[in-house]
Amino acid sequence: MAEVADEEVFGPLLSVWRYDDFDEAITLANATPGLGLSCGLISAEREKFDRLLLEARAGIVNWNKPLTGAASTAPFGGVGGLR
């Protein structure tokens, strides 16, 4: 699984990781080596989204929307370290 998180994959791929609490979820989301293009949260809890928005190292952070795609507020593809 680590290779999938560390490399750019061209093609449809959804990584689903288990976590024990929200702190661990944010840690896992930020553990990738600088790609940080997009992430998202599917939850009814606005407080969790607000925290993810502040703490996630990703150019696009979505709430109850598709987890990928462009955002008009960010450069195309987000602001991660992809070269």
HELIX and SHEET records of a PDB file:
HELIX    1   1 ALA A    2  ASP A    6  1                                   5    
HELIX    2   2 PHE A   22  ALA A   29  1                                   8    
HELIX    3   3 ARG A   46  GLU A   55  1                                  10    
SHEET    1   A 2 SER A  38  LEU A  41  0                                        
SHEET    2   A 2 ILE A  60  TRP A  63  1                                        
END                                                                             
